[in-house]
Amino acid sequence: MQHAPIVVHRPSPTGGRRVTLRAGGHEDILGLARSDEDVIEFLRRAEVPDPDEVVLGDSPLIDWIGADPHVYTYDSPEPDLA
């Protein structure tokens, strides 16, 4: 299964999403993003071309895992009261 080189992981319970970049056979953590602007800045620093378009467009270069794109807050699951 082929994955996008940029991954925005599931939101953390303390807020924010880890951003990683896969290249050269390894994965680097770019930082903990709390907004699209953070992701864009991480990608800019990693010298990803057109980081605005990658984050805000419908780019195949980025996977948003565990939550909808552009959501940075943790949504705790409802407790099972049954």
mmCIF file of the N, C-alpha and C atoms, coordinates in Angstrom:
data_MODEL
# 
_entry.id   MODEL 
# 
loop_
_atom_site.group_PDB 
_atom_site.id 
_atom_site.type_symbol 
_atom_site.label_atom_id 
_atom_site.label_alt_id 
_atom_site.label_comp_id 
_atom_site.label_asym_id 
_atom_site.label_entity_id 
_atom_site.label_seq_id 
_atom_site.pdbx_PDB_ins_code 
_atom_site.Cartn_x 
_atom_site.Cartn_y 
_atom_site.Cartn_z 
_atom_site.occupancy 
_atom_site.B_iso_or_equiv 
_atom_site.pdbx_formal_charge 
_atom_site.auth_seq_id 
_atom_site.auth_comp_id 
_atom_site.auth_asym_id 
_atom_site.auth_atom_id 
_atom_site.pdbx_PDB_model_num 
ATOM 1   N N  . MET A 1 1  ? 0.850   -1.186 0.000  1.00 0.00 ? 1  MET A N  1 
ATOM 2   C CA . MET A 1 1  ? 0.000   0.000  0.000  1.00 0.00 ? 1  MET A CA 1 
ATOM 3   C C  . MET A 1 1  ? 0.892   1.245  0.000  1.00 0.00 ? 1  MET A C  1 
ATOM 4   N N  . GLN A 1 2  ? 0.656   2.132  -0.909 1.00 0.00 ? 2  GLN A N  1 
ATOM 5   C CA . GLN A 1 2  ? 1.427   3.364  -1.026 1.00 0.00 ? 2  GLN A CA 1 
ATOM 6   C C  . GLN A 1 2  ? 0.813   4.449  -0.144 1.00 0.00 ? 2  GLN A C  1 
ATOM 7   N N  . HIS A 1 3  ? 1.657   5.137  0.602  1.00 0.00 ? 3  HIS A N  1 
ATOM 8   C CA . HIS A 1 3  ? 1.202   6.215  1.466  1.00 0.00 ? 3  HIS A CA 1 
ATOM 9   C C  . HIS A 1 3  ? 1.774   7.532  0.978  1.00 0.00 ? 3  HIS A C  1 
ATOM 10  N N  . ALA A 1 4  ? 1.079   8.605  1.295  1.00 0.00 ? 4  ALA A N  1 
ATOM 11  C CA . ALA A 1 4  ? 1.588   9.933  0.980  1.00 0.00 ? 4  ALA A CA 1 
ATOM 12  C C  . ALA A 1 4  ? 2.829   10.201 1.821  1.00 0.00 ? 4  ALA A C  1 
ATOM 13  N N  . PRO A 1 5  ? 3.759   11.002 1.314  1.00 0.00 ? 5  PRO A N  1 
ATOM 14  C CA . PRO A 1 5  ? 4.977   11.274 2.082  1.00 0.00 ? 5  PRO A CA 1 
ATOM 15  C C  . PRO A 1 5  ? 4.754   12.168 3.304  1.00 0.00 ? 5  PRO A C  1 
ATOM 16  N N  . ILE A 1 6  ? 3.683   12.940 3.315  1.00 0.00 ? 6  ILE A N  1 
ATOM 17  C CA . ILE A 1 6  ? 3.385   13.823 4.445  1.00 0.00 ? 6  ILE A CA 1 
ATOM 18  C C  . ILE A 1 6  ? 2.178   13.253 5.181  1.00 0.00 ? 6  ILE A C  1 
ATOM 19  N N  . VAL A 1 7  ? 2.325   13.081 6.495  1.00 0.00 ? 7  VAL A N  1 
ATOM 20  C CA . VAL A 1 7  ? 1.226   12.525 7.288  1.00 0.00 ? 7  VAL A CA 1 
ATOM 21  C C  . VAL A 1 7  ? 0.927   13.474 8.445  1.00 0.00 ? 7  VAL A C  1 
ATOM 22  N N  . VAL A 1 8  ? -0.356  13.828 8.559  1.00 0.00 ? 8  VAL A N  1 
ATOM 23  C CA . VAL A 1 8  ? -0.850  14.576 9.710  1.00 0.00 ? 8  VAL A CA 1 
ATOM 24  C C  . VAL A 1 8  ? -1.629  13.554 10.532 1.00 0.00 ? 8  VAL A C  1 
ATOM 25  N N  . HIS A 1 9  ? -1.078  13.203 11.686 1.00 0.00 ? 9  HIS A N  1 
ATOM 26  C CA . HIS A 1 9  ? -1.612  12.119 12.507 1.00 0.00 ? 9  HIS A CA 1 
ATOM 27  C C  . HIS A 1 9  ? -2.836  12.562 13.310 1.00 0.00 ? 9  HIS A C  1 
ATOM 28  N N  . ARG A 1 10 ? -3.461  11.601 13.962 1.00 0.00 ? 10 ARG A N  1 
ATOM 29  C CA . ARG A 1 10 ? -4.686  11.858 14.747 1.00 0.00 ? 10 ARG A CA 1 
ATOM 30  C C  . ARG A 1 10 ? -4.425  12.919 15.814 1.00 0.00 ? 10 ARG A C  1 
ATOM 31  N N  . PRO A 1 11 ? -5.453  13.678 16.159 1.00 0.00 ? 11 PRO A N  1 
ATOM 32  C CA . PRO A 1 11 ? -5.293  14.689 17.213 1.00 0.00 ? 11 PRO A CA 1 
ATOM 33  C C  . PRO A 1 11 ? -4.917  14.059 18.548 1.00 0.00 ? 11 PRO A C  1 
ATOM 34  N N  . SER A 1 12 ? -4.049  14.730 19.254 1.00 0.00 ? 12 SER A N  1 
ATOM 35  C CA . SER A 1 12 ? -3.621  14.302 20.583 1.00 0.00 ? 12 SER A CA 1 
ATOM 36  C C  . SER A 1 12 ? -4.663  14.722 21.615 1.00 0.00 ? 12 SER A C  1 
ATOM 37  N N  . PRO A 1 13 ? -4.835  13.954 22.700 1.00 0.00 ? 13 PRO A N  1 
ATOM 38  C CA . PRO A 1 13 ? -5.756  14.369 23.754 1.00 0.00 ? 13 PRO A CA 1 
ATOM 39  C C  . PRO A 1 13 ? -5.400  15.730 24.356 1.00 0.00 ? 13 PRO A C  1 
ATOM 40  N N  . THR A 1 14 ? -4.147  16.114 24.268 1.00 0.00 ? 14 THR A N  1 
ATOM 41  C CA . THR A 1 14 ? -3.733  17.424 24.787 1.00 0.00 ? 14 THR A CA 1 
ATOM 42  C C  . THR A 1 14 ? -3.801  18.520 23.716 1.00 0.00 ? 14 THR A C  1 
ATOM 43  N N  . GLY A 1 15 ? -4.234  18.155 22.519 1.00 0.00 ? 15 GLY A N  1 
ATOM 44  C CA . GLY A 1 15 ? -4.383  19.117 21.427 1.00 0.00 ? 15 GLY A CA 1 
ATOM 45  C C  . GLY A 1 15 ? -3.250  19.041 20.425 1.00 0.00 ? 15 GLY A C  1 
ATOM 46  N N  . GLY A 1 16 ? -3.555  19.346 19.193 1.00 0.00 ? 16 GLY A N  1 
ATOM 47  C CA . GLY A 1 16 ? -2.571  19.345 18.121 1.00 0.00 ? 16 GLY A CA 1 
ATOM 48  C C  . GLY A 1 16 ? -2.431  17.986 17.459 1.00 0.00 ? 16 GLY A C  1 
ATOM 49  N N  . ARG A 1 17 ? -1.752  18.003 16.306 1.00 0.00 ? 17 ARG A N  1 
ATOM 50  C CA . ARG A 1 17 ? -1.522  16.789 15.526 1.00 0.00 ? 17 ARG A CA 1 
ATOM 51  C C  . ARG A 1 17 ? -0.050  16.718 15.125 1.00 0.00 ? 17 ARG A C  1 
ATOM 52  N N  . ARG A 1 18 ? 0.546   15.550 15.326 1.00 0.00 ? 18 ARG A N  1 
ATOM 53  C CA . ARG A 1 18 ? 1.930   15.337 14.909 1.00 0.00 ? 18 ARG A CA 1 
ATOM 54  C C  . ARG A 1 18 ? 1.987   15.317 13.384 1.00 0.00 ? 18 ARG A C  1 
ATOM 55  N N  . VAL A 1 19 ? 3.022   15.921 12.826 1.00 0.00 ? 19 VAL A N  1 
ATOM 56  C CA . VAL A 1 19 ? 3.219   15.971 11.381 1.00 0.00 ? 19 VAL A CA 1 
ATOM 57  C C  . VAL A 1 19 ? 4.541   15.280 11.079 1.00 0.00 ? 19 VAL A C  1 
ATOM 58  N N  . THR A 1 20 ? 4.495   14.301 10.162 1.00 0.00 ? 20 THR A N  1 
ATOM 59  C CA . THR A 1 20 ? 5.702   13.590 9.782  1.00 0.00 ? 20 THR A CA 1 
ATOM 60  C C  . THR A 1 20 ? 5.904   13.649 8.279  1.00 0.00 ? 20 THR A C  1 
ATOM 61  N N  . LEU A 1 21 ? 7.164   13.468 7.881  1.00 0.00 ? 21 LEU A N  1 
ATOM 62  C CA . LEU A 1 21 ? 7.542   13.477 6.473  1.00 0.00 ? 21 LEU A CA 1 
ATOM 63  C C  . LEU A 1 21 ? 8.365   12.228 6.209  1.00 0.00 ? 21 LEU A C  1 
ATOM 64  N N  . ARG A 1 22 ? 7.909   11.415 5.244  1.00 0.00 ? 22 ARG A N  1 
ATOM 65  C CA . ARG A 1 22 ? 8.632   10.210 4.845  1.00 0.00 ? 22 ARG A CA 1 
ATOM 66  C C  . ARG A 1 22 ? 9.479   10.533 3.627  1.00 0.00 ? 22 ARG A C  1 
ATOM 67  N N  . ALA A 1 23 ? 10.775  10.270 3.737  1.00 0.00 ? 23 ALA A N  1 
ATOM 68  C CA . ALA A 1 23 ? 11.678  10.484 2.608  1.00 0.00 ? 23 ALA A CA 1 
ATOM 69  C C  . ALA A 1 23 ? 12.937  9.669  2.818  1.00 0.00 ? 23 ALA A C  1 
ATOM 70  N N  . GLY A 1 24 ? 13.478  9.160  1.742  1.00 0.00 ? 24 GLY A N  1 
ATOM 71  C CA . GLY A 1 24 ? 14.731  8.425  1.827  1.00 0.00 ? 24 GLY A CA 1 
ATOM 72  C C  . GLY A 1 24 ? 14.674  7.199  2.703  1.00 0.00 ? 24 GLY A C  1 
ATOM 73  N N  . GLY A 1 25 ? 13.506  6.568  2.801  1.00 0.00 ? 25 GLY A N  1 
ATOM 74  C CA . GLY A 1 25 ? 13.381  5.349  3.575  1.00 0.00 ? 25 GLY A CA 1 
ATOM 75  C C  . GLY A 1 25 ? 13.204  5.536  5.069  1.00 0.00 ? 25 GLY A C  1 
ATOM 76  N N  . HIS A 1 26 ? 13.044  6.768  5.530  1.00 0.00 ? 26 HIS A N  1 
ATOM 77  C CA . HIS A 1 26 ? 12.794  6.985  6.953  1.00 0.00 ? 26 HIS A CA 1 
ATOM 78  C C  . HIS A 1 26 ? 11.753  8.090  7.131  1.00 0.00 ? 26 HIS A C  1 
ATOM 79  N N  . GLU A 1 27 ? 11.258  8.195  8.362  1.00 0.00 ? 27 GLU A N  1 
ATOM 80  C CA . GLU A 1 27 ? 10.198  9.154  8.678  1.00 0.00 ? 27 GLU A CA 1 
ATOM 81  C C  . GLU A 1 27 ? 10.718  10.143 9.714  1.00 0.00 ? 27 GLU A C  1 
ATOM 82  N N  . ASP A 1 28 ? 10.589  11.438 9.409  1.00 0.00 ? 28 ASP A N  1 
ATOM 83  C CA . ASP A 1 28 ? 11.011  12.492 10.325 1.00 0.00 ? 28 ASP A CA 1 
ATOM 84  C C  . ASP A 1 28 ? 9.791   13.193 10.911 1.00 0.00 ? 28 ASP A C  1 
ATOM 85  N N  . ILE A 1 29 ? 9.832   13.459 12.208 1.00 0.00 ? 29 ILE A N  1 
ATOM 86  C CA . ILE A 1 29 ? 8.786   14.249 12.851 1.00 0.00 ? 29 ILE A CA 1 
ATOM 87  C C  . ILE A 1 29 ? 9.103   15.714 12.611 1.00 0.00 ? 29 ILE A C  1 
ATOM 88  N N  . LEU A 1 30 ? 8.148   16.429 12.005 1.00 0.00 ? 30 LEU A N  1 
ATOM 89  C CA . LEU A 1 30 ? 8.343   17.849 11.724 1.00 0.00 ? 30 LEU A CA 1 
ATOM 90  C C  . LEU A 1 30 ? 7.877   18.729 12.866 1.00 0.00 ? 30 LEU A C  1 
ATOM 91  N N  . GLY A 1 31 ? 6.899   18.259 13.648 1.00 0.00 ? 31 GLY A N  1 
ATOM 92  C CA . GLY A 1 31 ? 6.421   19.041 14.776 1.00 0.00 ? 31 GLY A CA 1 
ATOM 93  C C  . GLY A 1 31 ? 4.998   18.698 15.143 1.00 0.00 ? 31 GLY A C  1 
ATOM 94  N N  . LEU A 1 32 ? 4.482   19.437 16.122 1.00 0.00 ? 32 LEU A N  1 
ATOM 95  C CA . LEU A 1 32 ? 3.103   19.294 16.578 1.00 0.00 ? 32 LEU A CA 1 
ATOM 96  C C  . LEU A 1 32 ? 2.327   20.510 16.108 1.00 0.00 ? 32 LEU A C  1 
ATOM 97  N N  . ALA A 1 33 ? 1.409   20.280 15.174 1.00 0.00 ? 33 ALA A N  1 
ATOM 98  C CA . ALA A 1 33 ? 0.642   21.378 14.581 1.00 0.00 ? 33 ALA A CA 1 
ATOM 99  C C  . ALA A 1 33 ? -0.654  21.593 15.347 1.00 0.00 ? 33 ALA A C  1 
ATOM 100 N N  . ARG A 1 34 ? -0.969  22.846 15.565 1.00 0.00 ? 34 ARG A N  1 
ATOM 101 C CA . ARG A 1 34 ? -2.238  23.228 16.186 1.00 0.00 ? 34 ARG A CA 1 
ATOM 102 C C  . ARG A 1 34 ? -3.127  23.994 15.212 1.00 0.00 ? 34 ARG A C  1 
ATOM 103 N N  . SER A 1 35 ? -2.633  24.115 13.948 1.00 0.00 ? 35 SER A N  1 
ATOM 104 C CA . SER A 1 35 ? -3.402  24.819 12.918 1.00 0.00 ? 35 SER A CA 1 
ATOM 105 C C  . SER A 1 35 ? -2.811  24.486 11.551 1.00 0.00 ? 35 SER A C  1 
ATOM 106 N N  . ASP A 1 36 ? -3.555  24.813 10.498 1.00 0.00 ? 36 ASP A N  1 
ATOM 107 C CA . ASP A 1 36 ? -3.035  24.663 9.138  1.00 0.00 ? 36 ASP A CA 1 
ATOM 108 C C  . ASP A 1 36 ? -1.772  25.499 8.952  1.00 0.00 ? 36 ASP A C  1 
ATOM 109 N N  . GLU A 1 37 ? -1.734  26.663 9.565  1.00 0.00 ? 37 GLU A N  1 
ATOM 110 C CA . GLU A 1 37 ? -0.566  27.536 9.438  1.00 0.00 ? 37 GLU A CA 1 
ATOM 111 C C  . GLU A 1 37 ? 0.688   26.848 9.976  1.00 0.00 ? 37 GLU A C  1 
ATOM 112 N N  . ASP A 1 38 ? 0.546   26.082 11.066 1.00 0.00 ? 38 ASP A N  1 
ATOM 113 C CA . ASP A 1 38 ? 1.682   25.335 11.605 1.00 0.00 ? 38 ASP A CA 1 
ATOM 114 C C  . ASP A 1 38 ? 2.162   24.286 10.600 1.00 0.00 ? 38 ASP A C  1 
ATOM 115 N N  . VAL A 1 39 ? 1.227   23.539 10.012 1.00 0.00 ? 39 VAL A N  1 
ATOM 116 C CA . VAL A 1 39 ? 1.603   22.509 9.043  1.00 0.00 ? 39 VAL A CA 1 
ATOM 117 C C  . VAL A 1 39 ? 2.324   23.155 7.861  1.00 0.00 ? 39 VAL A C  1 
ATOM 118 N N  . ILE A 1 40 ? 1.791   24.257 7.367  1.00 0.00 ? 40 ILE A N  1 
ATOM 119 C CA . ILE A 1 40 ? 2.419   24.967 6.243  1.00 0.00 ? 40 ILE A CA 1 
ATOM 120 C C  . ILE A 1 40 ? 3.838   25.380 6.606  1.00 0.00 ? 40 ILE A C  1 
ATOM 121 N N  . GLU A 1 41 ? 4.036   25.902 7.800  1.00 0.00 ? 41 GLU A N  1 
ATOM 122 C CA . GLU A 1 41 ? 5.372   26.330 8.231  1.00 0.00 ? 41 GLU A CA 1 
ATOM 123 C C  . GLU A 1 41 ? 6.328   25.141 8.341  1.00 0.00 ? 41 GLU A C  1 
ATOM 124 N N  . PHE A 1 42 ? 5.866   24.018 8.894  1.00 0.00 ? 42 PHE A N  1 
ATOM 125 C CA . PHE A 1 42 ? 6.718   22.830 8.984  1.00 0.00 ? 42 PHE A CA 1 
ATOM 126 C C  . PHE A 1 42 ? 7.157   22.382 7.591  1.00 0.00 ? 42 PHE A C  1 
ATOM 127 N N  . LEU A 1 43 ? 6.211   22.381 6.642  1.00 0.00 ? 43 LEU A N  1 
ATOM 128 C CA . LEU A 1 43 ? 6.536   21.954 5.283  1.00 0.00 ? 43 LEU A CA 1 
ATOM 129 C C  . LEU A 1 43 ? 7.466   22.946 4.596  1.00 0.00 ? 43 LEU A C  1 
ATOM 130 N N  . ARG A 1 44 ? 7.269   24.218 4.867  1.00 0.00 ? 44 ARG A N  1 
ATOM 131 C CA . ARG A 1 44 ? 8.165   25.236 4.298  1.00 0.00 ? 44 ARG A CA 1 
ATOM 132 C C  . ARG A 1 44 ? 9.584   25.008 4.794  1.00 0.00 ? 44 ARG A C  1 
ATOM 133 N N  . ARG A 1 45 ? 9.737   24.765 6.096  1.00 0.00 ? 45 ARG A N  1 
ATOM 134 C CA . ARG A 1 45 ? 11.065  24.523 6.675  1.00 0.00 ? 45 ARG A CA 1 
ATOM 135 C C  . ARG A 1 45 ? 11.701  23.245 6.127  1.00 0.00 ? 45 ARG A C  1 
ATOM 136 N N  . ALA A 1 46 ? 10.873  22.256 5.775  1.00 0.00 ? 46 ALA A N  1 
ATOM 137 C CA . ALA A 1 46 ? 11.360  21.004 5.196  1.00 0.00 ? 46 ALA A CA 1 
ATOM 138 C C  . ALA A 1 46 ? 11.588  21.141 3.685  1.00 0.00 ? 46 ALA A C  1 
ATOM 139 N N  . GLU A 1 47 ? 11.384  22.345 3.172  1.00 0.00 ? 47 GLU A N  1 
ATOM 140 C CA . GLU A 1 47 ? 11.594  22.674 1.757  1.00 0.00 ? 47 GLU A CA 1 
ATOM 141 C C  . GLU A 1 47 ? 10.669  21.899 0.820  1.00 0.00 ? 47 GLU A C  1 
ATOM 142 N N  . VAL A 1 48 ? 9.433   21.664 1.266  1.00 0.00 ? 48 VAL A N  1 
ATOM 143 C CA . VAL A 1 48 ? 8.412   21.066 0.415  1.00 0.00 ? 48 VAL A CA 1 
ATOM 144 C C  . VAL A 1 48 ? 7.897   22.167 -0.506 1.00 0.00 ? 48 VAL A C  1 
ATOM 145 N N  . PRO A 1 49 ? 7.906   21.940 -1.823 1.00 0.00 ? 49 PRO A N  1 
ATOM 146 C CA . PRO A 1 49 ? 7.411   22.961 -2.743 1.00 0.00 ? 49 PRO A CA 1 
ATOM 147 C C  . PRO A 1 49 ? 5.914   23.251 -2.531 1.00 0.00 ? 49 PRO A C  1 
ATOM 148 N N  . ASP A 1 50 ? 5.550   24.519 -2.614 1.00 0.00 ? 50 ASP A N  1 
ATOM 149 C CA . ASP A 1 50 ? 4.150   24.965 -2.515 1.00 0.00 ? 50 ASP A CA 1 
ATOM 150 C C  . ASP A 1 50 ? 3.418   24.398 -1.300 1.00 0.00 ? 50 ASP A C  1 
ATOM 151 N N  . PRO A 1 51 ? 3.928   24.618 -0.097 1.00 0.00 ? 51 PRO A N  1 
ATOM 152 C CA . PRO A 1 51 ? 3.282   24.023 1.084  1.00 0.00 ? 51 PRO A CA 1 
ATOM 153 C C  . PRO A 1 51 ? 1.841   24.485 1.284  1.00 0.00 ? 51 PRO A C  1 
ATOM 154 N N  . ASP A 1 52 ? 1.513   25.726 0.891  1.00 0.00 ? 52 ASP A N  1 
ATOM 155 C CA . ASP A 1 52 ? 0.121   26.196 1.015  1.00 0.00 ? 52 ASP A CA 1 
ATOM 156 C C  . ASP A 1 52 ? -0.820  25.315 0.198  1.00 0.00 ? 52 ASP A C  1 
ATOM 157 N N  . GLU A 1 53 ? -0.423  25.014 -1.028 1.00 0.00 ? 53 GLU A N  1 
ATOM 158 C CA . GLU A 1 53 ? -1.266  24.194 -1.905 1.00 0.00 ? 53 GLU A CA 1 
ATOM 159 C C  . GLU A 1 53 ? -1.379  22.761 -1.396 1.00 0.00 ? 53 GLU A C  1 
ATOM 160 N N  . VAL A 1 54 ? -0.292  22.244 -0.816 1.00 0.00 ? 54 VAL A N  1 
ATOM 161 C CA . VAL A 1 54 ? -0.314  20.878 -0.290 1.00 0.00 ? 54 VAL A CA 1 
ATOM 162 C C  . VAL A 1 54 ? -1.321  20.781 0.855  1.00 0.00 ? 54 VAL A C  1 
ATOM 163 N N  . VAL A 1 55 ? -1.309  21.753 1.766  1.00 0.00 ? 55 VAL A N  1 
ATOM 164 C CA . VAL A 1 55 ? -2.163  21.700 2.952  1.00 0.00 ? 55 VAL A CA 1 
ATOM 165 C C  . VAL A 1 55 ? -3.599  22.103 2.632  1.00 0.00 ? 55 VAL A C  1 
ATOM 166 N N  . LEU A 1 56 ? -3.765  23.172 1.891  1.00 0.00 ? 56 LEU A N  1 
ATOM 167 C CA . LEU A 1 56 ? -5.103  23.732 1.678  1.00 0.00 ? 56 LEU A CA 1 
ATOM 168 C C  . LEU A 1 56 ? -5.804  23.182 0.433  1.00 0.00 ? 56 LEU A C  1 
ATOM 169 N N  . GLY A 1 57 ? -5.048  22.561 -0.458 1.00 0.00 ? 57 GLY A N  1 
ATOM 170 C CA . GLY A 1 57 ? -5.637  21.977 -1.663 1.00 0.00 ? 57 GLY A CA 1 
ATOM 171 C C  . GLY A 1 57 ? -5.972  20.514 -1.439 1.00 0.00 ? 57 GLY A C  1 
ATOM 172 N N  . ASP A 1 58 ? -6.252  19.842 -2.525 1.00 0.00 ? 58 ASP A N  1 
ATOM 173 C CA . ASP A 1 58 ? -6.576  18.409 -2.464 1.00 0.00 ? 58 ASP A CA 1 
ATOM 174 C C  . ASP A 1 58 ? -5.371  17.637 -2.985 1.00 0.00 ? 58 ASP A C  1 
ATOM 175 N N  . SER A 1 59 ? -4.264  17.724 -2.262 1.00 0.00 ? 59 SER A N  1 
ATOM 176 C CA . SER A 1 59 ? -3.008  17.146 -2.707 1.00 0.00 ? 59 SER A CA 1 
ATOM 177 C C  . SER A 1 59 ? -2.880  15.677 -2.337 1.00 0.00 ? 59 SER A C  1 
ATOM 178 N N  . PRO A 1 60 ? -2.369  14.858 -3.261 1.00 0.00 ? 60 PRO A N  1 
ATOM 179 C CA . PRO A 1 60 ? -2.097  13.458 -2.938 1.00 0.00 ? 60 PRO A CA 1 
ATOM 180 C C  . PRO A 1 60 ? -0.829  13.294 -2.096 1.00 0.00 ? 60 PRO A C  1 
ATOM 181 N N  . LEU A 1 61 ? -0.138  14.383 -1.816 1.00 0.00 ? 61 LEU A N  1 
ATOM 182 C CA . LEU A 1 61 ? 1.101   14.324 -1.043 1.00 0.00 ? 61 LEU A CA 1 
ATOM 183 C C  . LEU A 1 61 ? 0.873   14.261 0.465  1.00 0.00 ? 61 LEU A C  1 
ATOM 184 N N  . ILE A 1 62 ? -0.378  14.452 0.905  1.00 0.00 ? 62 ILE A N  1 
ATOM 185 C CA . ILE A 1 62 ? -0.651  14.534 2.339  1.00 0.00 ? 62 ILE A CA 1 
ATOM 186 C C  . ILE A 1 62 ? -1.783  13.590 2.731  1.00 0.00 ? 62 ILE A C  1 
ATOM 187 N N  . ASP A 1 63 ? -1.561  12.861 3.827  1.00 0.00 ? 63 ASP A N  1 
ATOM 188 C CA . ASP A 1 63 ? -2.593  12.001 4.422  1.00 0.00 ? 63 ASP A CA 1 
ATOM 189 C C  . ASP A 1 63 ? -2.988  12.594 5.767  1.00 0.00 ? 63 ASP A C  1 
ATOM 190 N N  . TRP A 1 64 ? -4.286  12.723 5.990  1.00 0.00 ? 64 TRP A N  1 
ATOM 191 C CA . TRP A 1 64 ? -4.825  13.173 7.270  1.00 0.00 ? 64 TRP A CA 1 
ATOM 192 C C  . TRP A 1 64 ? -5.379  11.931 7.955  1.00 0.00 ? 64 TRP A C  1 
ATOM 193 N N  . ILE A 1 65 ? -4.737  11.486 9.025  1.00 0.00 ? 65 ILE A N  1 
ATOM 194 C CA . ILE A 1 65 ? -5.062  10.223 9.686  1.00 0.00 ? 65 ILE A CA 1 
ATOM 195 C C  . ILE A 1 65 ? -5.828  10.486 10.992 1.00 0.00 ? 65 ILE A C  1 
ATOM 196 N N  . GLY A 1 66 ? -6.907  9.738  11.209 1.00 0.00 ? 66 GLY A N  1 
ATOM 197 C CA . GLY A 1 66 ? -7.568  9.728  12.499 1.00 0.00 ? 66 GLY A CA 1 
ATOM 198 C C  . GLY A 1 66 ? -8.568  10.842 12.765 1.00 0.00 ? 66 GLY A C  1 
ATOM 199 N N  . ALA A 1 67 ? -8.694  11.778 11.847 1.00 0.00 ? 67 ALA A N  1 
ATOM 200 C CA . ALA A 1 67 ? -9.684  12.862 11.973 1.00 0.00 ? 67 ALA A CA 1 
ATOM 201 C C  . ALA A 1 67 ? -9.785  13.550 10.613 1.00 0.00 ? 67 ALA A C  1 
ATOM 202 N N  . ASP A 1 68 ? -10.802 14.344 10.463 1.00 0.00 ? 68 ASP A N  1 
ATOM 203 C CA . ASP A 1 68 ? -10.964 15.087 9.219  1.00 0.00 ? 68 ASP A CA 1 
ATOM 204 C C  . ASP A 1 68 ? -9.803  16.057 9.014  1.00 0.00 ? 68 ASP A C  1 
ATOM 205 N N  . PRO A 1 69 ? -9.502  16.371 7.759  1.00 0.00 ? 69 PRO A N  1 
ATOM 206 C CA . PRO A 1 69 ? -8.482  17.389 7.499  1.00 0.00 ? 69 PRO A CA 1 
ATOM 207 C C  . PRO A 1 69 ? -8.833  18.709 8.187  1.00 0.00 ? 69 PRO A C  1 
ATOM 208 N N  . HIS A 1 70 ? -7.807  19.407 8.626  1.00 0.00 ? 70 HIS A N  1 
ATOM 209 C CA . HIS A 1 70 ? -7.918  20.751 9.181  1.00 0.00 ? 70 HIS A CA 1 
ATOM 210 C C  . HIS A 1 70 ? -8.562  20.789 10.571 1.00 0.00 ? 70 HIS A C  1 
ATOM 211 N N  . VAL A 1 71 ? -8.701  19.634 11.229 1.00 0.00 ? 71 VAL A N  1 
ATOM 212 C CA . VAL A 1 71 ? -9.230  19.552 12.593 1.00 0.00 ? 71 VAL A CA 1 
ATOM 213 C C  . VAL A 1 71 ? -8.060  19.245 13.515 1.00 0.00 ? 71 VAL A C  1 
ATOM 214 N N  . TYR A 1 72 ? -7.874  20.061 14.546 1.00 0.00 ? 72 TYR A N  1 
ATOM 215 C CA . TYR A 1 72 ? -6.709  19.931 15.419 1.00 0.00 ? 72 TYR A CA 1 
ATOM 216 C C  . TYR A 1 72 ? -7.064  19.658 16.874 1.00 0.00 ? 72 TYR A C  1 
ATOM 217 N N  . THR A 1 73 ? -8.336  19.512 17.177 1.00 0.00 ? 73 THR A N  1 
ATOM 218 C CA . THR A 1 73 ? -8.758  19.244 18.548 1.00 0.00 ? 73 THR A CA 1 
ATOM 219 C C  . THR A 1 73 ? -9.171  17.783 18.694 1.00 0.00 ? 73 THR A C  1 
ATOM 220 N N  . TYR A 1 74 ? -8.930  17.253 19.859 1.00 0.00 ? 74 TYR A N  1 
ATOM 221 C CA . TYR A 1 74 ? -9.253  15.869 20.169 1.00 0.00 ? 74 TYR A CA 1 
ATOM 222 C C  . TYR A 1 74 ? -10.731 15.766 20.497 1.00 0.00 ? 74 TYR A C  1 
ATOM 223 N N  . ASP A 1 75 ? -11.399 14.810 19.890 1.00 0.00 ? 75 ASP A N  1 
ATOM 224 C CA . ASP A 1 75 ? -12.804 14.560 20.168 1.00 0.00 ? 75 ASP A CA 1 
ATOM 225 C C  . ASP A 1 75 ? -12.875 13.213 20.871 1.00 0.00 ? 75 ASP A C  1 
ATOM 226 N N  . SER A 1 76 ? -13.005 13.247 22.191 1.00 0.00 ? 76 SER A N  1 
ATOM 227 C CA . SER A 1 76 ? -12.993 11.995 22.941 1.00 0.00 ? 76 SER A CA 1 
ATOM 228 C C  . SER A 1 76 ? -14.231 11.166 22.610 1.00 0.00 ? 76 SER A C  1 
ATOM 229 N N  . PRO A 1 77 ? -14.057 9.857  22.555 1.00 0.00 ? 77 PRO A N  1 
ATOM 230 C CA . PRO A 1 77 ? -15.211 9.007  22.278 1.00 0.00 ? 77 PRO A CA 1 
ATOM 231 C C  . PRO A 1 77 ? -16.209 9.048  23.425 1.00 0.00 ? 77 PRO A C  1 
ATOM 232 N N  . GLU A 1 78 ? -17.455 8.891  23.072 1.00 0.00 ? 78 GLU A N  1 
ATOM 233 C CA . GLU A 1 78 ? -18.520 8.873  24.078 1.00 0.00 ? 78 GLU A CA 1 
ATOM 234 C C  . GLU A 1 78 ? -18.345 7.637  24.950 1.00 0.00 ? 78 GLU A C  1 
ATOM 235 N N  . PRO A 1 79 ? -18.489 7.758  26.253 1.00 0.00 ? 79 PRO A N  1 
ATOM 236 C CA . PRO A 1 79 ? -18.385 6.573  27.127 1.00 0.00 ? 79 PRO A CA 1 
ATOM 237 C C  . PRO A 1 79 ? -19.529 5.605  26.860 1.00 0.00 ? 79 PRO A C  1 
ATOM 238 N N  . ASP A 1 80 ? -19.216 4.340  26.951 1.00 0.00 ? 80 ASP A N  1 
ATOM 239 C CA . ASP A 1 80 ? -20.223 3.302  26.776 1.00 0.00 ? 80 ASP A CA 1 
ATOM 240 C C  . ASP A 1 80 ? -20.938 3.109  28.099 1.00 0.00 ? 80 ASP A C  1 
ATOM 241 N N  . LEU A 1 81 ? -22.159 3.593  28.187 1.00 0.00 ? 81 LEU A N  1 
ATOM 242 C CA . LEU A 1 81 ? -22.913 3.545  29.438 1.00 0.00 ? 81 LEU A CA 1 
ATOM 243 C C  . LEU A 1 81 ? -23.756 2.295  29.581 1.00 0.00 ? 81 LEU A C  1 
ATOM 244 N N  . ALA A 1 82 ? -23.691 1.427  28.594 1.00 0.00 ? 82 ALA A N  1 
ATOM 245 C CA . ALA A 1 82 ? -24.514 0.204  28.633 1.00 0.00 ? 82 ALA A CA 1 
ATOM 246 C C  . ALA A 1 82 ? -23.921 -0.851 29.513 1.00 0.00 ? 82 ALA A C  1 
# 
